[in-house]
Amino acid sequence: MAGDFCDIDDWHPAIADCALKAKDGALYRILTTVDGAEFVEKRIAVEAGQSYTYTIESSPLSIEKYTATFSIESLNGSLISWSGSFSSDDPSMEAAIAGIYESGLSAIENVFADR
């Protein structure tokens, strides 16, 4: 449900669509949010079924040098983590990125709580 690079539109409440694109041997996902914003993200590492690391190539956010990892670890169930780093001159970006992570992880937790 959550482990493939473009599954994010299945679980993140802010993502309306995800499209994959291969370019120069790299895999990109083009995310469209529910309010129409577009993010282009490049996968830079993958551990099949366990994690992927990506960068944001373009977005409406005032951030630079964004790199994040989404991972799933089996421990008598599953532990899902999502962390990243970036730079920004806008102090509100830290809370904005944290909110993106928290709403996504909460949505995944709610899906599994209903099972």
VODO-780547 format. One record per residue (C-alpha): x, y, z; residue number from 1. Coordinates in nm, 3 decimals. Example, Ala and Ser with C-alpha at 12.3 -4.5 7.8 and 13.67 -1.06 7.14 Angstrom:
<dogus>
<dogu><c1>1.230</c1><c2>-0.450</c2><c3>0.780</c3><seq>1</seq></dogu>
<dogu><c1>1.367</c1><c2>-0.106</c2><c3>0.714</c3><seq>2</seq></dogu>
</dogus>
This chain:
<dogus>
<dogu><c1>0.000</c1><c2>0.000</c2><c3>0.000</c3><seq>1</seq></dogu>
<dogu><c1>0.270</c1><c2>0.251</c2><c3>0.089</c3><seq>2</seq></dogu>
<dogu><c1>0.605</c1><c2>0.112</c2><c3>-0.022</c3><seq>3</seq></dogu>
<dogu><c1>0.616</c1><c2>0.190</c2><c3>-0.394</c3><seq>4</seq></dogu>
<dogu><c1>0.737</c1><c2>0.532</c2><c3>-0.506</c3><seq>5</seq></dogu>
<dogu><c1>0.404</c1><c2>0.635</c2><c3>-0.660</c3><seq>6</seq></dogu>
<dogu><c1>0.169</c1><c2>0.481</c2><c3>-0.401</c3><seq>7</seq></dogu>
<dogu><c1>0.154</c1><c2>0.813</c2><c3>-0.217</c3><seq>8</seq></dogu>
<dogu><c1>-0.168</c1><c2>0.914</c2><c3>-0.394</c3><seq>9</seq></dogu>
<dogu><c1>-0.334</c1><c2>0.606</c2><c3>-0.241</c3><seq>10</seq></dogu>
<dogu><c1>-0.274</c1><c2>0.718</c2><c3>0.118</c3><seq>11</seq></dogu>
<dogu><c1>-0.172</c1><c2>1.084</c2><c3>0.150</c3><seq>12</seq></dogu>
<dogu><c1>-0.480</c1><c2>1.306</c2><c3>0.189</c3><seq>13</seq></dogu>
<dogu><c1>-0.315</c1><c2>1.603</c2><c3>0.015</c3><seq>14</seq></dogu>
<dogu><c1>-0.213</c1><c2>1.412</c2><c3>-0.300</c3><seq>15</seq></dogu>
<dogu><c1>-0.472</c1><c2>1.377</c2><c3>-0.575</c3><seq>16</seq></dogu>
<dogu><c1>-0.252</c1><c2>1.213</c2><c3>-0.839</c3><seq>17</seq></dogu>
<dogu><c1>0.091</c1><c2>1.060</c2><c3>-0.891</c3><seq>18</seq></dogu>
<dogu><c1>0.245</c1><c2>0.992</c2><c3>-1.232</c3><seq>19</seq></dogu>
<dogu><c1>0.580</c1><c2>0.822</c2><c3>-1.291</c3><seq>20</seq></dogu>
<dogu><c1>0.828</c1><c2>0.934</c2><c3>-1.553</c3><seq>21</seq></dogu>
<dogu><c1>1.168</c1><c2>0.790</c2><c3>-1.641</c3><seq>22</seq></dogu>
<dogu><c1>1.430</c1><c2>1.037</c2><c3>-1.762</c3><seq>23</seq></dogu>
<dogu><c1>1.802</c1><c2>0.982</c2><c3>-1.819</c3><seq>24</seq></dogu>
<dogu><c1>1.794</c1><c2>0.656</c2><c3>-1.624</c3><seq>25</seq></dogu>
<dogu><c1>1.625</c1><c2>0.811</c2><c3>-1.320</c3><seq>26</seq></dogu>
<dogu><c1>1.269</c1><c2>0.770</c2><c3>-1.193</c3><seq>27</seq></dogu>
<dogu><c1>1.059</c1><c2>1.078</c2><c3>-1.121</c3><seq>28</seq></dogu>
<dogu><c1>0.714</c1><c2>1.116</c2><c3>-0.973</c3><seq>29</seq></dogu>
<dogu><c1>0.495</c1><c2>1.409</c2><c3>-1.058</c3><seq>30</seq></dogu>
<dogu><c1>0.259</c1><c2>1.476</c2><c3>-0.769</c3><seq>31</seq></dogu>
<dogu><c1>-0.053</c1><c2>1.687</c2><c3>-0.802</c3><seq>32</seq></dogu>
<dogu><c1>-0.208</c1><c2>1.804</c2><c3>-0.477</c3><seq>33</seq></dogu>
<dogu><c1>-0.580</c1><c2>1.834</c2><c3>-0.416</c3><seq>34</seq></dogu>
<dogu><c1>-0.547</c1><c2>2.211</c2><c3>-0.461</c3><seq>35</seq></dogu>
<dogu><c1>-0.364</c1><c2>2.172</c2><c3>-0.795</c3><seq>36</seq></dogu>
<dogu><c1>-0.002</c1><c2>2.236</c2><c3>-0.691</c3><seq>37</seq></dogu>
<dogu><c1>0.264</c1><c2>2.023</c2><c3>-0.860</c3><seq>38</seq></dogu>
<dogu><c1>0.575</c1><c2>1.864</c2><c3>-0.710</c3><seq>39</seq></dogu>
<dogu><c1>0.841</c1><c2>1.686</c2><c3>-0.915</c3><seq>40</seq></dogu>
<dogu><c1>1.045</c1><c2>1.441</c2><c3>-0.711</c3><seq>41</seq></dogu>
<dogu><c1>1.340</c1><c2>1.225</c2><c3>-0.817</c3><seq>42</seq></dogu>
<dogu><c1>1.407</c1><c2>0.887</c2><c3>-0.660</c3><seq>43</seq></dogu>
<dogu><c1>1.777</c1><c2>0.864</c2><c3>-0.581</c3><seq>44</seq></dogu>
<dogu><c1>1.790</c1><c2>0.534</c2><c3>-0.389</c3><seq>45</seq></dogu>
<dogu><c1>1.565</c1><c2>0.238</c2><c3>-0.329</c3><seq>46</seq></dogu>
<dogu><c1>1.570</c1><c2>-0.072</c2><c3>-0.112</c3><seq>47</seq></dogu>
<dogu><c1>1.291</c1><c2>-0.284</c2><c3>-0.260</c3><seq>48</seq></dogu>
<dogu><c1>0.994</c1><c2>-0.308</c2><c3>-0.026</c3><seq>49</seq></dogu>
<dogu><c1>1.183</c1><c2>-0.133</c2><c3>0.255</c3><seq>50</seq></dogu>
<dogu><c1>1.269</c1><c2>0.227</c2><c3>0.167</c3><seq>51</seq></dogu>
<dogu><c1>1.322</c1><c2>0.491</c2><c3>-0.094</c3><seq>52</seq></dogu>
<dogu><c1>1.508</c1><c2>0.820</c2><c3>-0.085</c3><seq>53</seq></dogu>
<dogu><c1>1.416</c1><c2>1.112</c2><c3>-0.306</c3><seq>54</seq></dogu>
<dogu><c1>1.482</c1><c2>1.478</c2><c3>-0.376</c3><seq>55</seq></dogu>
<dogu><c1>1.238</c1><c2>1.751</c2><c3>-0.468</c3><seq>56</seq></dogu>
<dogu><c1>1.335</c1><c2>1.885</c2><c3>-0.808</c3><seq>57</seq></dogu>
<dogu><c1>1.059</c1><c2>2.148</c2><c3>-0.826</c3><seq>58</seq></dogu>
<dogu><c1>0.770</c1><c2>2.255</c2><c3>-0.603</c3><seq>59</seq></dogu>
<dogu><c1>0.574</c1><c2>2.562</c2><c3>-0.496</c3><seq>60</seq></dogu>
<dogu><c1>0.747</c1><c2>2.554</c2><c3>-0.155</c3><seq>61</seq></dogu>
<dogu><c1>1.031</c1><c2>2.792</c2><c3>-0.071</c3><seq>62</seq></dogu>
<dogu><c1>1.280</c1><c2>2.512</c2><c3>0.004</c3><seq>63</seq></dogu>
<dogu><c1>1.615</c1><c2>2.402</c2><c3>-0.139</c3><seq>64</seq></dogu>
<dogu><c1>1.831</c1><c2>2.091</c2><c3>-0.113</c3><seq>65</seq></dogu>
<dogu><c1>1.538</c1><c2>1.875</c2><c3>0.001</c3><seq>66</seq></dogu>
<dogu><c1>1.618</c1><c2>1.506</c2><c3>0.047</c3><seq>67</seq></dogu>
<dogu><c1>1.389</c1><c2>1.261</c2><c3>0.227</c3><seq>68</seq></dogu>
<dogu><c1>1.359</c1><c2>0.892</c2><c3>0.302</c3><seq>69</seq></dogu>
<dogu><c1>1.039</c1><c2>0.694</c2><c3>0.344</c3><seq>70</seq></dogu>
<dogu><c1>1.093</c1><c2>0.354</c2><c3>0.505</c3><seq>71</seq></dogu>
<dogu><c1>0.899</c1><c2>0.054</c2><c3>0.630</c3><seq>72</seq></dogu>
<dogu><c1>1.047</c1><c2>-0.182</c2><c3>0.886</c3><seq>73</seq></dogu>
<dogu><c1>0.885</c1><c2>-0.506</c2><c3>1.002</c3><seq>74</seq></dogu>
<dogu><c1>0.884</c1><c2>-0.532</c2><c3>1.383</c3><seq>75</seq></dogu>
<dogu><c1>0.592</c1><c2>-0.746</c2><c3>1.502</c3><seq>76</seq></dogu>
<dogu><c1>0.390</c1><c2>-0.532</c2><c3>1.263</c3><seq>77</seq></dogu>
<dogu><c1>0.530</c1><c2>-0.240</c2><c3>1.071</c3><seq>78</seq></dogu>
<dogu><c1>0.719</c1><c2>0.073</c2><c3>1.167</c3><seq>79</seq></dogu>
<dogu><c1>0.691</c1><c2>0.343</c2><c3>0.902</c3><seq>80</seq></dogu>
<dogu><c1>0.915</c1><c2>0.647</c2><c3>0.913</c3><seq>81</seq></dogu>
<dogu><c1>0.949</c1><c2>0.951</c2><c3>0.691</c3><seq>82</seq></dogu>
<dogu><c1>1.225</c1><c2>1.202</c2><c3>0.745</c3><seq>83</seq></dogu>
<dogu><c1>1.401</c1><c2>1.465</c2><c3>0.544</c3><seq>84</seq></dogu>
<dogu><c1>1.633</c1><c2>1.761</c2><c3>0.538</c3><seq>85</seq></dogu>
<dogu><c1>1.622</c1><c2>2.087</c2><c3>0.345</c3><seq>86</seq></dogu>
<dogu><c1>1.716</c1><c2>2.451</c2><c3>0.366</c3><seq>87</seq></dogu>
<dogu><c1>1.490</c1><c2>2.754</c2><c3>0.349</c3><seq>88</seq></dogu>
<dogu><c1>1.492</c1><c2>3.125</c2><c3>0.428</c3><seq>89</seq></dogu>
<dogu><c1>1.127</c1><c2>3.089</c2><c3>0.533</c3><seq>90</seq></dogu>
<dogu><c1>1.097</c1><c2>2.980</c2><c3>0.900</c3><seq>91</seq></dogu>
<dogu><c1>0.745</c1><c2>2.844</c2><c3>0.839</c3><seq>92</seq></dogu>
<dogu><c1>0.876</c1><c2>2.570</c2><c3>0.606</c3><seq>93</seq></dogu>
<dogu><c1>0.985</c1><c2>2.344</c2><c3>0.892</c3><seq>94</seq></dogu>
<dogu><c1>0.629</c1><c2>2.329</c2><c3>1.024</c3><seq>95</seq></dogu>
<dogu><c1>0.490</c1><c2>2.291</c2><c3>0.671</c3><seq>96</seq></dogu>
<dogu><c1>0.711</c1><c2>1.990</c2><c3>0.593</c3><seq>97</seq></dogu>
<dogu><c1>0.641</c1><c2>1.836</c2><c3>0.935</c3><seq>98</seq></dogu>
<dogu><c1>0.268</c1><c2>1.877</c2><c3>0.865</c3><seq>99</seq></dogu>
<dogu><c1>0.304</c1><c2>1.696</c2><c3>0.531</c3><seq>100</seq></dogu>
<dogu><c1>0.478</c1><c2>1.404</c2><c3>0.702</c3><seq>101</seq></dogu>
<dogu><c1>0.238</c1><c2>1.391</c2><c3>0.997</c3><seq>102</seq></dogu>
<dogu><c1>-0.079</c1><c2>1.398</c2><c3>0.787</c3><seq>103</seq></dogu>
<dogu><c1>0.055</c1><c2>1.125</c2><c3>0.560</c3><seq>104</seq></dogu>
<dogu><c1>0.169</c1><c2>0.898</c2><c3>0.841</c3><seq>105</seq></dogu>
<dogu><c1>-0.160</c1><c2>0.951</c2><c3>1.028</c3><seq>106</seq></dogu>
<dogu><c1>-0.353</c1><c2>0.854</c2><c3>0.715</c3><seq>107</seq></dogu>
<dogu><c1>-0.156</c1><c2>0.529</c2><c3>0.685</c3><seq>108</seq></dogu>
<dogu><c1>-0.209</c1><c2>0.456</c2><c3>1.055</c3><seq>109</seq></dogu>
<dogu><c1>-0.585</c1><c2>0.511</c2><c3>1.015</c3><seq>110</seq></dogu>
<dogu><c1>-0.605</c1><c2>0.269</c2><c3>0.722</c3><seq>111</seq></dogu>
<dogu><c1>-0.438</c1><c2>-0.005</c2><c3>0.924</c3><seq>112</seq></dogu>
<dogu><c1>-0.638</c1><c2>0.073</c2><c3>1.240</c3><seq>113</seq></dogu>
<dogu><c1>-0.957</c1><c2>0.008</c2><c3>1.040</c3><seq>114</seq></dogu>
<dogu><c1>-0.842</c1><c2>-0.340</c2><c3>0.937</c3><seq>115</seq></dogu>
</dogus>
